[in-house]
């Protein structure tokens, strides 16, 4: 059976494949509710009437929940927001599959210097609370970015980043037990 992107996102939370009704019931949770609205807006982004409707709904919930994520942002399936709280993601950032992002995270652009641009985050990346990721950098697969870390440099796959400024530690099991129910 082919699952929708929304079903894959919600699977990450519970490890269960949910029906549309079961997904709606889970929308009592602010982070899951926001993911649902974001994915609906992305699904209807180019449609004249539905696109405008969902953009207005998304804008309402961006303000209500404090998530600044736009429908233009490329986000892979299995997206998971760990907690309700302020979150800023530049619309030109790219986020891979099975990524977890905690509250207070900023994923933004850098306007000058050799790393000018927007981050690209690969698959199975766990980003802890209040981490800042900026610039035209690439975060590899299976990377854990610890809470309060500042990352403005490329991070190879299978790594742990800790601190401000961030320090990279190689780790083949960086996200083990942090990223569950992958799709």
N, C-alpha and C positions, 0 to 999 in steps of 0.2 A: 504494500500500500504506500502511496506517495503522501508524505506529510507536508503540511504547509509550513512556511517559515515561522508563523506564530506558534504552531504546535511544537516545533523544534525548540523555540525559545522557552516555552512553558515546560517542556520536557526536562530542561536543565534544572528547574527548580525542584521538581518532585521525582523525576525518574520514571514518570508514568505518561503514557500517551493519552491525551485528554480530548474529549469531544468539544465542540463549540460551546455547548452549555456549561461544561465543567470549566472551560477557560474563562467564561464570563463570571462564574462563581469565584474564581481565583482573583479576579480583578478588584476585589476588596482590598488587596495588597497594593499600596501606591506604586511600588517599582514595577510590578507585573502589569498593573493598569497602564502605566506610562508606556511600557514596551508594546502593549497591545495597540494603543493609539498611534505610536510611532510607526509600527509596521503597517497599520491600515493606511496611514498617510503616505508611506512609501509605496504601497500597493496602488494607490489611486493618484499618485503624484502628477501624472500627465493628463488626467481626465479633467475636462473643464469644470463641471459642476461638482462632482464628488471630490476632486482634488482641492478645490477651494473650501468645501465643507470640512474635510479632514484637516486641512492646514489651520483653519480657525479653531477646531477642536484641539489640535495639538498645541497651538499657541496658548489656549486657556490652561492646559495642563502643564505646559512649561512653566508658566507663572505660578500655578498652584503648588506644584511639587518641587520647583527649583532645578529642574533638569533643562539644560540648554543643549539639546541635541536636535539636529535639523534633519528633515527627510532626505536632503542631498548627501548626507554622510553615508559612505559605503560601510555597511556593517554586516558581517557574515552571520549565518544562522547559528543558533545556540547562544545568542547574546543574553547575558545575565547581569542585572544590576543588583548588587548584594544588599544594599540598604537604601533607604529613603534619605535624601539629603542633596545638597547643592552639588551640581556636576556640570562641567563645561567641556564640550567637545566641538572643535572647529569643524565646520561642514565639509572641509576638504580633507580631513583626516580619513584614514582607511583603517578599518578594524576587521580582523579575520574571524574565523569560526571559533566557537566555544570560548569566548572571552568573558571574564568576570571583571567588573569595575565596581569599586566601592564608592562610598560617599566622599565628597570633597575633592574629587579628582579633576585636574585640568589637563586636557589634551589640546594643545594650542600651537599656533604658528609662531615662527620666529621671523622677524621682518628684516634682519640684516645679518651680515656675516656669512661665513662659509656654509653654515647649516640653515640658511634661510629656507623656509618652506613649512611643510606640514608632516606630522608623523604618519608612518605606516606601521601598523601593529599586526603581526602575523597571528597564526592560530594558537589556541590554548595558552593565552597570556592572562595572568592574574595580576590585577593592579589594585594595590592596597589603598586605604583611606588617605586622602590628602596628598597623594603623589602628584607630581607635576611632570608632564612629558611634553617637550616643546622642540620645534625645529624640524627640518627636513631629514629626519632620522628614520631608521628601520629597527624595529624590535623583532627579534627572531621568534621561532616557535618554542613553546615550552619555556616561557620566561615568567618568573615571579618578580614583580616590582614591589618591594616592601613599602608599608605605610610611611608617609612623609618623605619619600625619596624624590630627588630632583634628577631628571634624566634629560640631557640635551646632547646625547651621543648615541651612536649605533650600539645595539646590544646583540651579541650573537645568540643563536639558539641554545637551549639547555643552560640557562643562566639564572642567577639570582642577583638582583640589584638592590643594594642597601645604602641609604644615607643621602646626605646633602653636603657636598656633591656625591652623587651615586658612585658606588664601587661595585664592579662586576665580579661575581664568584661563579665559576663553572659548577653546574649541578645537573646531572642527567635526570634527576627526579625533582626538579624545581617546583613543579605544580602538582605533584602527586598528593592526593587527598585535599587539594585546594580546588581543583576543577573536577567536578563530578558530573555524571550523566551526560557524557559528550555525545554529540550527534554526528 
